[in-house]
Amino acid sequence: MDHKVTEHFITLSLNPDSGRYLVLGNYLTYGIIGAVLMDLSLEGKITIDNQIIKAERDSKPTGISAYDRMLRTISDSSRERSVKVWVRRLGQKSPWYRKEMQKYLAEKGILKVEKKRFIGIPYRLHYPARPGARKSLVNRYKDVILYNKPGEDHETMMLGLMLACRMHRVITKGGPERRKLRKKLVEITRNNVSETEISNTIIEIREAITSAVATTAAIASSTAATGSGAGGYMVGFHLLRIFKWI
């Protein structure tokens, strides 16, 4: 089972110096779900037809817990659901999928793990295991985006994920290059619209992530406005929630 989209998403999302994520919040939540779905699509484990995700019921297990759980969840559902619905539903378990993939990539020698504690609470930091791995990946995607180098299927998928999760912000420090990356990503995704299965998958998953991020942000904003008088007792709760992103 190829895991290149998820591997690249996690590697590019991590700060190689601090071991923490540069992609945060809803973009990390739904980005990891989109990455796993893209890998499953490239392997033929799922298909997207008229915005509906269909799992291959007779396909063999991948041997990777995150992929197998997602496949079971989709195939065992009592009804077929759209990509947007599945991204939002699976997003509720996003920390589990991310941590399972981190564990798997560490076992494969792609990530290294550093155990830490904060006020007695254990957590882990993750880094690319090979020095310069993230930089090489950044340079490769810059070649594809800025200099029109041909990309492989998983890289083409990753471009859609980059646009949906605003990852142009984390693969360059800013300035004119960041703006150019964003502009080129938009141009590439618009110009690559076709009737191919890969193109359709990219569009559907990208739009589902964008929709889920916007919907979740709107709900959070409404809840915050309604409960603004609740006081400071929520501070400790949110402090504990921070650790699910580590």
Legacy VTK file of the C-alpha trace (Angstrom):
# vtk DataFile Version 3.0
C-alpha trace
ASCII
DATASET POLYDATA
POINTS 246 float
0.000 0.000 0.000
1.492 3.299 -1.119
1.187 6.079 1.459
2.934 8.898 -0.373
0.189 11.537 -0.094
-0.187 11.092 3.656
3.579 10.830 4.125
4.175 14.046 2.202
1.321 15.868 3.934
2.674 15.031 7.393
6.317 15.689 6.482
5.560 19.095 4.953
3.214 20.018 7.812
5.874 19.424 10.487
8.422 21.981 11.605
11.740 20.088 11.269
13.278 22.148 14.096
10.543 22.081 16.755
8.813 18.792 15.875
5.431 20.537 16.025
2.874 21.068 13.292
2.925 24.172 11.131
-0.459 23.285 9.656
-2.934 23.650 12.511
-6.583 23.565 13.489
-9.188 22.587 10.946
-6.631 22.430 8.131
-4.750 19.702 9.984
-7.981 17.998 11.064
-9.434 17.634 7.580
-6.130 17.614 5.710
-5.072 14.283 7.206
-8.469 12.795 6.301
-8.142 14.070 2.744
-4.620 12.648 2.463
-5.706 9.155 3.548
-8.682 9.261 1.166
-6.371 10.254 -1.692
-4.000 7.366 -0.965
-6.937 4.939 -0.874
-8.177 6.315 -4.192
-4.781 5.937 -5.852
-4.700 2.293 -4.705
-8.187 1.659 -6.097
-9.583 0.936 -2.628
-12.244 3.625 -3.004
-13.863 5.380 -5.943
-15.757 8.653 -6.187
-18.777 8.612 -8.481
-21.182 11.561 -8.690
-19.735 12.939 -5.428
-20.366 9.601 -3.642
-17.523 7.623 -2.063
-17.708 3.893 -2.654
-15.381 1.395 -0.969
-14.342 -1.803 -2.694
-15.994 -4.361 -0.405
-13.861 -7.311 -1.512
-10.511 -5.531 -1.346
-7.828 -7.026 0.874
-6.674 -5.176 4.015
-3.811 -2.777 3.455
-2.019 -3.777 6.647
-1.970 -0.133 7.759
-4.425 0.474 10.608
-5.471 3.990 9.567
-6.314 2.940 6.004
-8.070 -0.245 7.077
-10.204 1.517 9.675
-11.281 4.161 7.180
-12.135 1.504 4.606
-14.218 -0.445 7.153
-16.013 2.702 8.270
-17.019 3.555 4.713
-17.874 0.003 3.573
-19.846 -0.826 6.754
-22.001 2.283 6.497
-25.712 1.594 6.127
-25.936 4.089 3.283
-23.759 5.701 0.659
-22.589 9.200 1.523
-21.019 12.119 -0.312
-17.381 13.111 -0.072
-18.319 16.207 1.938
-20.282 14.170 4.473
-17.496 11.611 4.867
-14.790 14.250 5.315
-16.782 15.900 8.111
-17.657 12.572 9.769
-14.165 11.102 9.537
-12.770 14.416 10.739
-14.240 13.677 14.166
-11.602 10.936 14.504
-8.834 12.891 12.794
-6.414 12.891 15.792
-6.568 9.077 15.863
-5.817 8.790 12.139
-2.960 11.261 12.423
-1.383 9.540 15.416
-1.685 6.111 13.780
0.032 7.389 10.643
2.742 9.077 12.723
3.341 5.756 14.478
3.427 3.870 11.178
5.816 6.352 9.543
8.078 6.182 12.602
8.136 2.372 12.360
9.140 2.708 8.704
11.994 5.050 9.598
10.413 8.055 7.888
9.752 9.958 11.127
11.625 9.975 14.418
9.865 10.502 17.751
10.975 12.455 20.807
9.070 11.894 24.071
8.439 14.928 26.302
6.437 15.971 29.380
4.680 19.203 30.268
3.389 19.652 33.834
3.390 15.872 34.084
1.451 15.319 30.851
3.327 13.169 28.295
3.422 14.151 24.654
5.529 13.455 21.585
7.305 15.524 18.997
7.874 14.236 15.467
10.658 15.040 13.030
11.663 13.788 9.583
14.114 10.975 10.304
16.472 11.808 7.449
18.271 15.177 7.630
17.154 17.410 4.794
14.161 15.221 3.886
11.619 18.001 4.289
13.785 20.510 2.419
14.158 18.097 -0.488
10.401 17.611 -0.561
9.782 21.367 -0.470
12.189 21.871 -3.386
10.522 19.092 -5.364
7.065 20.637 -4.984
8.402 24.090 -5.829
9.776 22.599 -9.058
6.360 21.155 -9.884
4.426 24.296 -8.936
6.716 27.120 -10.044
8.716 25.556 -12.865
6.131 23.232 -14.409
8.073 20.035 -13.796
5.792 17.012 -14.444
4.423 15.512 -11.246
3.593 11.914 -10.415
0.001 10.994 -9.513
0.539 11.309 -5.762
2.205 14.702 -6.246
-0.693 15.921 -8.375
-3.052 14.807 -5.603
-0.902 16.614 -3.059
-1.214 19.903 -4.968
-4.972 19.833 -4.416
-4.391 19.178 -0.723
-1.897 22.045 -0.529
-4.453 24.452 -1.969
-7.259 23.289 0.330
-5.061 23.483 3.466
-3.197 26.671 2.471
0.125 24.878 2.672
1.859 27.460 0.485
2.269 29.256 3.818
4.432 26.504 5.298
6.672 25.637 2.352
8.072 29.146 1.976
8.912 31.903 4.431
6.741 34.541 2.812
7.087 37.517 0.507
6.705 37.389 -3.293
7.452 33.648 -3.495
4.545 32.788 -1.179
2.145 34.864 -3.269
3.481 33.294 -6.465
3.066 29.776 -5.030
-0.542 30.500 -4.112
-1.289 31.963 -7.548
0.333 29.037 -9.363
-1.493 26.461 -7.215
-4.812 28.066 -8.155
-3.828 28.157 -11.842
-2.679 24.524 -11.860
-5.833 23.218 -10.213
-8.041 25.203 -12.586
-6.105 24.247 -15.723
-5.950 20.557 -14.796
-9.735 20.152 -14.660
-10.560 17.124 -16.807
-12.723 14.045 -16.854
-10.007 11.761 -15.471
-10.621 9.879 -12.234
-7.610 11.492 -10.522
-8.730 14.999 -11.475
-12.250 14.294 -10.217
-10.913 12.904 -6.927
-8.720 15.962 -6.360
-11.601 18.357 -6.992
-14.089 16.484 -4.809
-11.744 16.048 -1.832
-10.372 19.590 -2.086
-13.873 21.066 -2.124
-14.963 18.792 0.738
-12.042 19.968 2.905
-12.735 23.620 2.089
-16.407 23.145 2.973
-15.626 21.303 6.228
-13.131 23.971 7.340
-15.617 26.768 6.639
-18.528 24.967 8.316
-16.537 24.081 11.430
-15.198 27.645 11.730
-18.713 29.086 11.420
-20.070 26.747 14.114
-17.152 27.571 16.438
-17.653 31.293 15.893
-21.384 31.040 16.632
-20.763 28.956 19.758
-18.124 31.387 21.007
-20.470 34.332 20.538
-23.304 32.550 22.340
-21.156 31.422 25.247
-19.002 34.532 25.619
-20.252 35.074 29.133
-19.348 31.614 30.355
-16.163 32.890 32.008
-12.661 31.550 32.388
-13.484 28.039 33.530
-12.994 26.857 29.940
-9.305 27.853 29.892
-8.103 24.615 31.505
-10.262 22.593 29.136
-8.715 24.263 26.087
-5.223 23.827 27.540
-5.789 20.092 27.685
-7.169 20.101 24.141
-3.896 21.573 22.896
-2.214 18.228 23.440
-4.329 16.439 20.873
-2.503 18.475 18.205
0.977 17.477 19.434
LINES 1 247
246 0 1 2 3 4 5 6 7 8 9 10 11 12 13 14 15 16 17 18 19 20 21 22 23 24 25 26 27 28 29 30 31 32 33 34 35 36 37 38 39 40 41 42 43 44 45 46 47 48 49 50 51 52 53 54 55 56 57 58 59 60 61 62 63 64 65 66 67 68 69 70 71 72 73 74 75 76 77 78 79 80 81 82 83 84 85 86 87 88 89 90 91 92 93 94 95 96 97 98 99 100 101 102 103 104 105 106 107 108 109 110 111 112 113 114 115 116 117 118 119 120 121 122 123 124 125 126 127 128 129 130 131 132 133 134 135 136 137 138 139 140 141 142 143 144 145 146 147 148 149 150 151 152 153 154 155 156 157 158 159 160 161 162 163 164 165 166 167 168 169 170 171 172 173 174 175 176 177 178 179 180 181 182 183 184 185 186 187 188 189 190 191 192 193 194 195 196 197 198 199 200 201 202 203 204 205 206 207 208 209 210 211 212 213 214 215 216 217 218 219 220 221 222 223 224 225 226 227 228 229 230 231 232 233 234 235 236 237 238 239 240 241 242 243 244 245
